[in-house]
Amino acid sequence: MTAAWSKSGGWKTPDMTVIERNVVRAVVLDAREHILLFHTRDPTYPELGTWWELPGGGVEGGETYLDTVVRELAEEAGMTLVGFLRGTSMNVYTGAQRVVP
């Protein structure tokens, strides 16, 4: 199977469908201002290779964006956020797409 890049859908293979959903990504800095990134891959589609991404994921029913960040950091990194985040800002972008088989 061959993966191909398209400006409208990112990396995908011929048997994938593009869906749209609300997602969040968090920029997490440690005390030395190092950014938390995940080096990841999709085991279903090894031809897509690997990539770096910010922690985050899909917004579930009834969640706020902040609720989603807190849940995703716990699920993906085992992190528990205590108190409010210094320098927190939120930017909302539209047109994000996810490609699924």
Contact map, one row per residue, 1 for C-alpha under 8 A:
11100000000011000000000000000000000000000000001000000000000000000000000000000000000000000000000000000
11110000000011000000000000000000000000000000001000000000000000000000000000000000000000000000000000000
11111000001111000000000000000000000000000000001100000000000000000000000000000000000000000000000000000
01111100011110000000000000000000000000000000000000000000000000000000000000000000000000000000000000000
00111110111100000000000000000000000000000000000000000000000000000000000000000000000000000000000000000
00011111111100000000000000000000000000000000000000000000000000000000000000000000000000000000000000000
00001111110000000000000000000000000000000000000000000000000000000000000000000000000000000000000000000
00000111110000000000000000000000000000000000000000000000000000000000000000000000000000000000000000000
00001111111100000100000000000000000000000000000000000000000000000000000000000000000000000000000011100
00011111111100000000000000000000000000000000000000000000000000000000000000000000000000000000000000100
00111100111110000000000000000000000000000000000100000000000000000000000000000000000000000000000000100
00111100111111010000000000000000000000000000000100000000000000000000000000000000000000000000000000100
11110000001111110000000000000000000000000000000000000000000000000000000000000000000000000000000000000
11100000000111110000000000000000000000000000000000000000000000000000000000000000000000000000000000000
00000000000011111000000000000000000000000000000000000000000000000000000000000000000000000000000000001
00000000000111111100000000000000000000000000000000000000000000000000000000000000000000000000000000111
00000000000000111110000000000000000000000000000000000000000000000000000000000000000000000000000000111
00000000100000011111000000000000000000000000000000000000000000000000000000000000000000000000000011110
00000000000000001111100000000000000000000000000000000000000000000000000000000000000000000000000011110
00000000000000000111110000000000000000000000000000000000000000000000000000000000000000000000001111000
00000000000000000011111000000000000000000000000000000000011000000000000000000000000000000000000111000
00000000000000000001111100000000000000000000000000000000011000000000000000000000000000000000000100000
00000000000000000000111110000000000000000000000000000001111000000000000000000000000000000000000000000
00000000000000000000011111000000000000000000000000000001111000001001100000000000000000000000000000000
00000000000000000000001111100000000000000000000000000111100000000000100000000000000000000000000000000
00000000000000000000000111110000000000000000000000000111000000000000100000000000000000000000000000000
00000000000000000000000011111000001100000000000000000110000000000000000000000000000000000000000000000
00000000000000000000000001111100001100000000000000000000000000000000000000000000000000000000000000000
00000000000000000000000000111111111100000000000000000000000000000000000000000000000000000000000000000
00000000000000000000000000011111111100000000000000000000000000000000000000000000000000000000000000000
00000000000000000000000000001111110000000000000000000000000000000000000000000000000000000000000000000
00000000000000000000000000001111110000000000000000000000000000000000000000000000000000000000000000000
00000000000000000000000000001111111000000000000000000000000000000000000000000000000000000000000000000
00000000000000000000000000001111111100000000000000000000000000000000000000000000000000000000000000000
00000000000000000000000000111100111110000000000000000000000000000000000000000000000000000000000000000
00000000000000000000000000111100011111000000000000000110000000000000000000000000000000000000000000000
00000000000000000000000000000000001111100000000000011110000000000000000000000000000000000000000000000
00000000000000000000000000000000000111110000000000011110000000000000000000000000000000000000000000000
00000000000000000000000000000000000011111000000001111000000000000000000000000000000000000000000000000
00000000000000000000000000000000000001111100000001111000000000000000000000000000000000000000000000000
00000000000000000000000000000000000000111110010111100000000000000000000000000000000000000000000000000
00000000000000000000000000000000000000011111110111000000000000000000000000000000000000000000000000000
00000000000000000000000000000000000000001111110000000000000000000000000000000000000000000000000000000
00000000000000000000000000000000000000000111110000000000000000000000000000000000000000000000000000000
00000000000000000000000000000000000000000111111110000000000000000000000000000000000000000000000000000
00000000000000000000000000000000000000001111111110000000000000000000000000000000000000000000000000000
11100000000000000000000000000000000000000000111110000000000000000000000000000000000000000000000000000
00100000001100000000000000000000000000001100111111000000000000000000000000000000000000000000000000000
00000000000000000000000000000000000000001100111111100000000000000000000000000000000000000000000000000
00000000000000000000000000000000000000111100000111110000000000000000000000000000000000000000000000000
00000000000000000000000000000000000000111000000011111000000000000000000000000000000000000000000000000
00000000000000000000000000000000000011110000000001111100000000000000000000000000000000000000000000000
00000000000000000000000000000000000011110000000000111110000000000000000000000000000000000000000000000
00000000000000000000000011100000000111000000000000011111000000000000000000000000000000000000000000000
00000000000000000000000011100000000111000000000000001111100000000000000110010000000000000000000000000
00000000000000000000001111000000000000000000000000000111110000000001100110000000000000000000000000000
00000000000000000000001110000000000000000000000000000011111000000001100100000000000000000000000000000
00000000000000000000111100000000000000000000000000000001111100000001000000000000000000000000000000000
00000000000000000000111100000000000000000000000000000000111110111001000000000000000000000000000000000
00000000000000000000000000000000000000000000000000000000011111100001000000000000000000000000000000000
00000000000000000000000000000000000000000000000000000000001111100000000000000000000000000000000000000
00000000000000000000000000000000000000000000000000000000000111110000000000000000000000000000000000000
00000000000000000000000000000000000000000000000000000000001111111111000000000000000000000000000000000
00000000000000000000000000000000000000000000000000000000001001111111000000000000000000000000000000000
00000000000000000000000100000000000000000000000000000000001000111111100000000000000000000000000000000
00000000000000000000000000000000000000000000000000000000000000111111110000000000000000000000000000000
00000000000000000000000000000000000000000000000000000000000000111111111000000000000000000000000000000
00000000000000000000000100000000000000000000000000000001111100111111111100000000000000000000000000000
00000000000000000000000111000000000000000000000000000001100000001111111110000000000000000000000000000
00000000000000000000000000000000000000000000000000000000000000000111111111000001100000000000000000000
00000000000000000000000000000000000000000000000000000000000000000011111111100000000000000000000000000
00000000000000000000000000000000000000000000000000000011100000000001111111111000000000000000000000000
00000000000000000000000000000000000000000000000000000011000000000000111111111111000000000000000000000
00000000000000000000000000000000000000000000000000000000000000000000011111111111000000000000000000000
00000000000000000000000000000000000000000000000000000000000000000000001111111110000000000000000000000
00000000000000000000000000000000000000000000000000000010000000000000000111111110000000000000000000000
00000000000000000000000000000000000000000000000000000000000000000000000111111110000000000000000000000
00000000000000000000000000000000000000000000000000000000000000000000000011111111000000000000000000000
00000000000000000000000000000000000000000000000000000000000000000000000011111111100000000000000000000
00000000000000000000000000000000000000000000000000000000000000000000010011000111110000000000000000000
00000000000000000000000000000000000000000000000000000000000000000000010000000011111100000000000000000
00000000000000000000000000000000000000000000000000000000000000000000000000000001111100000000000000000
00000000000000000000000000000000000000000000000000000000000000000000000000000000111110000000000000000
00000000000000000000000000000000000000000000000000000000000000000000000000000000111111000000000000000
00000000000000000000000000000000000000000000000000000000000000000000000000000000001111110000000000000
00000000000000000000000000000000000000000000000000000000000000000000000000000000000111110000000000000
00000000000000000000000000000000000000000000000000000000000000000000000000000000000011111000000000000
00000000000000000000000000000000000000000000000000000000000000000000000000000000000011111100000000000
00000000000000000000000000000000000000000000000000000000000000000000000000000000000000111110000000000
00000000000000000000000000000000000000000000000000000000000000000000000000000000000000011111000000000
00000000000000000000000000000000000000000000000000000000000000000000000000000000000000001111100000000
00000000000000000000000000000000000000000000000000000000000000000000000000000000000000000111110000000
00000000000000000000000000000000000000000000000000000000000000000000000000000000000000000011111100000
00000000000000000000000000000000000000000000000000000000000000000000000000000000000000000001111100000
00000000000000000001000000000000000000000000000000000000000000000000000000000000000000000000111110000
00000000000000000001110000000000000000000000000000000000000000000000000000000000000000000000111111000
00000000100000000111100000000000000000000000000000000000000000000000000000000000000000000000001111100
00000000100000000111100000000000000000000000000000000000000000000000000000000000000000000000000111110
00000000111100011110000000000000000000000000000000000000000000000000000000000000000000000000000011111
00000000000000011110000000000000000000000000000000000000000000000000000000000000000000000000000001111
00000000000000111000000000000000000000000000000000000000000000000000000000000000000000000000000000111
